[in-house]
């Protein structure tokens, strides 16, 4: 096996030092790229949102910060149980967050606080007994292209029981992740 004697080989030159101007240019480039990518993500994929109100307790508390996925419903259907963010049908300048209970074709009824979908009582583990109410609502059919939504805090929620269905075109995101406060950090169920 041949070995080389590196004692006579020239050593590589030391790395060139950047000037202050060069360092600032690289820093500015990296900052610009980071801001650009953040804007793309916020505009098209994920958006931070602050929850205002108590209608989704205990799933979401007032003033919690969450991320909504604005892209998912371009490829997936809206499913029963999804927590969605939408423009309020009574005033499309306001956003609401609620849970999808009825999807197109469903027949939704509330009997003394128990939700029935197509005649079957729903098990809603996300609504603790202290947040239930005993109200009733006659059966309503969910039309094509619309959704029936309820807040998890049933005794304190302004939802489809009061103002009707949410058109599909008004739903613009799915709540997916709590990022503040840190003790609730994690995926939404």
C-alpha positions as CSV (number, residue, x, y, z in Angstrom):
1,X,0.0,0.0,0.0
2,X,1.4,3.4,-1.0
3,X,1.3,6.2,1.4
4,X,1.8,9.9,0.6
5,X,4.0,12.2,2.5
6,X,1.9,15.3,3.1
7,X,4.7,17.3,4.8
8,X,5.7,18.9,1.5
9,X,2.1,19.5,0.2
10,X,0.9,23.1,0.4
11,X,-1.7,23.8,3.0
12,X,-5.0,25.1,1.9
13,X,-5.5,28.9,2.1
14,X,-7.4,30.2,5.1
15,X,-11.0,30.9,4.4
16,X,-11.6,34.4,3.2
17,X,-13.2,36.7,5.7
18,X,-16.2,38.6,4.6
19,X,-16.4,42.3,4.8
20,X,-19.0,43.9,7.0
21,X,-20.9,44.9,3.9
22,X,-20.8,41.3,2.6
23,X,-22.0,39.9,5.9
24,X,-24.9,42.4,6.0
25,X,-25.9,41.5,2.4
26,X,-26.0,37.8,3.3
27,X,-27.9,38.5,6.5
28,X,-30.4,40.7,4.6
29,X,-30.8,38.0,1.9
30,X,-31.6,35.3,4.5
31,X,-34.0,37.6,6.3
32,X,-35.8,38.5,3.1
33,X,-36.1,34.8,2.1
34,X,-37.4,33.9,5.6
35,X,-40.0,36.6,5.5
36,X,-41.0,35.7,1.9
37,X,-41.5,32.0,2.9
38,X,-43.5,33.0,6.0
39,X,-45.8,35.2,3.9
40,X,-46.4,32.3,1.4
41,X,-47.2,29.9,4.3
42,X,-49.5,32.4,6.0
43,X,-51.3,33.4,2.8
44,X,-51.8,30.0,1.3
45,X,-51.3,27.2,3.9
46,X,-51.5,28.1,7.6
47,X,-52.8,31.2,9.3
48,X,-52.4,32.1,13.0
49,X,-55.8,33.0,14.6
50,X,-56.8,34.2,18.0
51,X,-59.9,32.6,19.5
52,X,-62.4,35.2,20.8
53,X,-65.2,34.0,23.0
54,X,-66.2,30.9,24.9
55,X,-68.4,29.0,22.5
56,X,-65.8,26.3,21.8
57,X,-64.8,25.6,25.4
58,X,-63.3,23.3,26.6
59,X,-61.7,22.4,23.2
60,X,-60.7,26.1,22.7
61,X,-60.6,28.8,25.4
62,X,-61.0,32.5,24.9
63,X,-57.7,34.2,23.8
64,X,-56.0,30.9,22.7
65,X,-53.9,31.1,19.6
66,X,-54.3,28.4,17.0
67,X,-53.1,27.7,13.4
68,X,-55.8,27.0,10.8
69,X,-55.0,25.0,7.6
70,X,-56.4,27.1,4.7
71,X,-55.3,24.5,2.1
72,X,-56.7,21.2,3.3
73,X,-60.2,21.6,2.0
74,X,-59.0,22.0,-1.6
75,X,-58.1,18.3,-1.5
76,X,-60.2,16.8,1.3
77,X,-63.9,16.9,2.1
78,X,-65.2,18.6,5.2
79,X,-66.1,15.9,7.6
80,X,-68.4,15.6,10.6
81,X,-66.4,16.5,13.7
82,X,-64.0,19.0,12.0
83,X,-63.4,22.3,13.8
84,X,-63.8,24.9,11.0
85,X,-63.3,28.6,10.6
86,X,-65.8,30.4,8.4
87,X,-67.3,33.7,7.5
88,X,-70.4,34.2,9.6
89,X,-73.4,34.0,7.2
90,X,-75.2,36.9,9.0
91,X,-72.2,39.2,8.6
92,X,-69.4,37.9,6.3
93,X,-67.0,40.5,7.8
94,X,-66.8,38.3,10.9
95,X,-65.1,34.9,11.4
96,X,-66.5,32.2,13.6
97,X,-65.1,28.8,14.7
98,X,-67.4,25.9,15.3
99,X,-67.6,22.1,15.0
100,X,-69.2,20.5,11.9
101,X,-72.1,18.4,13.1
102,X,-74.2,17.9,9.9
103,X,-72.9,17.4,6.4
104,X,-74.9,17.7,3.2
105,X,-77.7,15.1,3.1
106,X,-77.9,14.7,6.9
107,X,-81.0,15.2,8.9
108,X,-80.0,17.0,12.2
109,X,-82.2,17.2,15.3
110,X,-81.6,18.2,18.9
111,X,-83.7,16.5,21.6
112,X,-83.3,18.0,25.1
113,X,-79.6,18.6,24.4
114,X,-78.9,15.3,22.6
115,X,-77.8,15.7,18.9
116,X,-79.4,13.1,16.5
117,X,-78.0,12.7,13.1
118,X,-80.3,10.7,10.7
119,X,-82.2,9.5,13.8
120,X,-79.1,8.3,15.7
121,X,-78.0,9.9,19.0
122,X,-74.4,11.1,18.7
123,X,-71.8,10.5,21.3
124,X,-70.1,13.8,21.8
125,X,-67.2,13.3,24.3
126,X,-65.9,16.8,23.5
127,X,-69.0,18.3,25.2
128,X,-68.7,17.9,29.0
129,X,-72.0,17.7,31.0
130,X,-71.6,21.2,32.4
131,X,-71.4,22.7,28.9
132,X,-74.5,20.9,27.6
133,X,-78.0,22.4,27.5
134,X,-81.4,20.9,27.5
135,X,-82.8,22.7,24.5
136,X,-84.4,21.0,21.5
137,X,-84.5,21.8,17.8
138,X,-86.9,20.2,15.3
139,X,-85.2,18.1,12.6
140,X,-83.6,20.0,9.7
141,X,-82.1,18.6,6.5
142,X,-78.7,19.9,5.5
143,X,-78.8,21.0,1.9
144,X,-76.1,20.2,-0.7
145,X,-73.2,22.6,-0.3
146,X,-74.0,23.6,3.3
147,X,-73.0,22.5,6.8
148,X,-74.7,22.4,10.2
149,X,-72.2,23.7,12.9
150,X,-72.4,23.9,16.7
151,X,-70.1,25.2,19.4
152,X,-68.8,22.7,22.0
153,X,-70.1,25.0,24.8
154,X,-73.7,24.3,23.8
155,X,-75.3,26.5,26.5
156,X,-73.2,29.5,25.4
157,X,-72.9,29.2,21.6
158,X,-74.5,31.2,18.8
159,X,-74.6,28.6,16.0
160,X,-76.6,26.8,13.3
161,X,-79.5,26.3,15.8
162,X,-80.0,30.0,15.7
163,X,-79.0,31.2,12.2
164,X,-79.0,28.1,10.1
165,X,-76.5,26.4,7.8
166,X,-73.1,27.6,6.7
167,X,-72.5,27.6,2.9
168,X,-69.4,25.7,1.8
169,X,-68.0,28.8,0.1
170,X,-67.8,30.5,3.6
171,X,-65.6,27.9,5.2
172,X,-62.0,28.8,4.7
173,X,-60.0,26.8,7.1
174,X,-59.7,23.9,9.5
175,X,-58.4,24.4,13.0
176,X,-55.4,22.1,13.5
177,X,-53.0,23.2,16.1
178,X,-52.9,25.2,19.4
179,X,-49.7,27.1,19.9
180,X,-50.6,29.4,22.8
181,X,-50.7,29.0,25.8
182,X,-47.8,26.5,25.9
183,X,-49.6,24.2,28.3
184,X,-52.2,23.4,25.6
185,X,-49.6,23.1,22.8
186,X,-50.6,20.4,20.4
187,X,-52.9,19.1,17.7
188,X,-56.7,19.8,18.0
189,X,-58.9,16.8,18.2
